Amino acid sequence: MDPIKVMVNGLPGNMAVKAAEHILRDPSIKILPYALTGPEITENETKIGHESIALILPHKRQEMIDAVKKAEGRFLCVDYSHPGAVNDNASFYCDNGLPFVMGTTGGDRTILVDTVKASDVAAVIAPNMGKQIVAFQAMMEYAAETFPGVFKGYSLEIKESHQQGKADTSGTAKAMIGYFNRLGTPFEKDQIVMERDPVVQQSKLGVPEAYLGGHGWHTYTLRSEDGTVFFQFTHNVNGRDIYASGTLDAIHYLAKKIEQGAKGRAFTMIDVLKGV
């Protein structure tokens, strides 16, 4: 069976690098030696293991994609770029018939999904590629559907901590708001408490120094109106391997769906976990 050809876009960003490293270790996937990158990048290439990846600036991306499609035939894109580039990148993929895995958070997610549905492209779109965290979200969704309003009258606090370079609020934290709202706790995304200061992260939160540059810590706290009942849900991730592992699953899932003829479909990590 021929390997799945994949272009990892967003290099040399940390998450894109981690995903590319995992892809290189999977013999069923072939990483292409090109990557779309941001306008601020000055290097012409980057190294992933022993592989050299040419970095293509935005003004050259159409020329490069046309050449790669001619040379390689069908391939998928994995996007770990910048939140501000999400919608433009998705439109570019759809316009060029490129199925994609969107692991980047940010952008207008409604427009993102609608862009895929209006195209002939299939995609996996997820604010979090960590399978175990997605499974936790699925449990919360089940609770919201099965026991709506069960936490009515409770107050909610959401705190998240990520590396200093993360530009946007946690996509996972924002996704959780909807479940808590349906469970009866009013909450808006601008109420999320973000922490990006490594000094505070290490001294007050206890993030290990080795992971100050790459972590995702989330805590959801519920308190009853009279203060007698307290619930807390926490998931702390150090490093990026959990997301890279989930990205590989998303690649295999999307490739299977494409073989089955999927077009104009926006799949989620829940779909990936279910395998249907």
N, C-alpha and C positions, 0 to 999 in steps of 0.2 A: 504494500500500500504506500502511495506517495505521501511524503510528509506534508503537513499543513504549512503553507507559506504565510509568514507573519511579518509585518512592518511595525516596529514599536516606535511610536511618536511621542515626543516630549523629552527625549534624550538631550542633554545629559542630566536631566532631573533625577532626584533620588529614587522616586518610585518607578520611573521608567527604567532606570538602571537595574533595580532589583527584579522587576518583571523580566527584563531581557536576560539576566543571569539565570533565572529559573527556566526560561525558554531554551537556553543553550544546553541545559542538562536534560531536556526532554527529546529523545531521538525521533519522536513522531512529529516534531515541529521544526521547521527551518526558519531561522531569523534572516530577514533580508538585510543586505549591507547598506541600507539607507534609512534615514529617519527625518521626519519633519520636525523642525525645532522653532524656537521663538526668535523674534527679531533682535533680541538683546544678546544672543549667542555670537561670539566672535571666532570660536574654533571651527575648523572645517570638518573635523571628524572626532570620534571618541572611541575608546577601546572598551569592549565588553569581553572579559577573558582574553582570548587570543584573537578575537574578531574585531576588525576595524569597521566602524559604522560611519558613513558619510552623513554629515548634518546639513540638511537642506533648509535654507531660509524661506520665509513665506513668499517672497516675490519670485522664487524659482520653483515653487512646489508643483505647479501645473505641468511645467516642462519635465520635471523629474518623474512625476506620476505617470505621465504618458509614456515615457521611456521604459519605466519599470514594468508597466502593464504589457508593453510590447515584448519585453524580454522574458518576463516571468509568468505571464498569464494571470490566472486568478490568485488573489491573496487577500488576507484579512489585515485590518489595522487594529492595533491596541493603542489607546490614547491615554497617556498620563501626562498631559501638558499643563496648561495654566487655566484656572477657572474662567478667566476672561476670554479664552479662546474656544470654549466648549461649543457654543452654538455655531460659530463660523466653521470650526473644524468638522462638525457633524454635517453641515450643509455641503461642505467640500467633498466629504466621503460619499454622501448620497448623490451628488451631481456626477461623481466619477464612478458610480457603481461599486463602491468599496464597502463591503460589510465591515462592521467594527465593534470592538469591545470598548465601551466608554467607562473608564475607571476614574476619570477626573471629576471632581465635584464642582459645584458652581454652575453658572449660566442659568438660563430660564429652562427649567426641566420640562415644563409643558410644551414649549416650543420645540425642545429637543425631541421629545417623543413624537410630536405631530410631524416634524420634519422626516423622521424615519417612516412613519405610516403613510406619508404622501409620496414615498419613493419606491423604487424596486429593490431596496436594500434591507437586509435584516441586521439587527444589532442586539447586543447585550448591554444594557444600561444599568449601572448600579452605583449608588453613592458609597457603597462599601463592598469590597470584594472578599472580605473575610467570611468564610462559610459559617463558622460557628456563631459569629455575631449576627449574620443574616438569619440563622436559625432562631436566635433569641428574638429578633424582630418578628419573625413569623409567629412565635409564641405570643408576643404582645398583640399582634394583629388578631390572633384567635381569641384572646381575652377581650379585646375591644369589640369584636363582633358578637361574642357569646354573652358577655356581661356588660353591656353598655351602661354607663353611668354609675358603675359600682363604686367609684371613688369620688362621687359627687360630694362637694363640701371640703375636700382635701386640697391643700396647697401643694404646688409642685415646684421643685428647684432642679434645674439641669446645669451641671458644670462639665466642661470639657477642656482637656489640655492636650495640645499638640505642639510639635516642634516650631521653633520661632519662625521658620520660613513658610509655614502654611498660611496662605493668604486669606482664606475664607473660613467661615464658621463650619464646624463639622457637619458633613452631609448626613451622617448617621444620627447625630443629635437632632437635626432638623426633621428627619424622617420620623423619629420617635414621637415628636410633638403631636402628630395626627392621632396616634394610638391613645396617648394620654388624654387628648381632647375628647375622644369618643368614650373613654372610661370615666369622664365627668370632671376633668381638671382643666379649666381654661388656661391657656398658655400661648404666648407668641414667640416667634423665633428671636426677636430682639431682646427677649428676657434671658436667653442662654448666656451663662457666664463663661467667657472664653479666657484661657490663660495661655500666653505665649512667652512669658518671661522665664528664661531658664533658671534664674536665681530663685524665683518663687517656686517653680516646679520642683527643684531639688530640695530646697530648705523647708517648704511648707507642705508640699504634696507627697514628697518622697520618691519622685521619679529618679531611677538610677542614673548616675552621671553618664554611663555608657550609652543611654538611650535618650538623652536630652535632644539629640538631633533627629530622632525618629521614634515617635510613640503616639498612641492615641488612648487617652484615659477618659472615661465617661462615668458620671455618677448621676443617677436620677433619684431624687428624694421626695417622698410623699409624707405629709403630716396632716393628721385630722384637725378639724377646726378647733377642738378644745385642747389639742396638744397631747392627748393621751395615747395616740397610736402613731407609729412611725414605721415606714417601709423604705427600703433603700435597695436599688439595683445598681451594680457596678460591673463594668467590663473594662479591664486595663490591658492594653496591648503594647508590648515593647518590641521595637523593630518593625520590619515591613514584610517579613516572610509570609505571614498569614494571608496578606493581600495578594502577594505574588502567586501563592499556591492556588488561591481561588481564581486568579486570572487565567491560569492554565486550564482549569475546569471550564471556565467560560469560553475559552478558545475552542476546546474540543466540542462543547455543546453547540456553539454557533456553527462550527464546521459541519456537524451532523445535520443541523436544521437546514443549512444551505443545500446539502446533498438531497434533502427531502423536498426541496423546492420553496423554502420559506422566502417570501418577499414582503416588504412593507410591514415587517413585524418588529416590535420593540420588546425584547425579552428582558426579564429581571433575573437577579441571582436566586430568587425563589424558584423560578423556572429551572435554573441550572441545578439547584439542589434536588428538585423533584425528578429531573431528567426526562420530563414529558414534553 
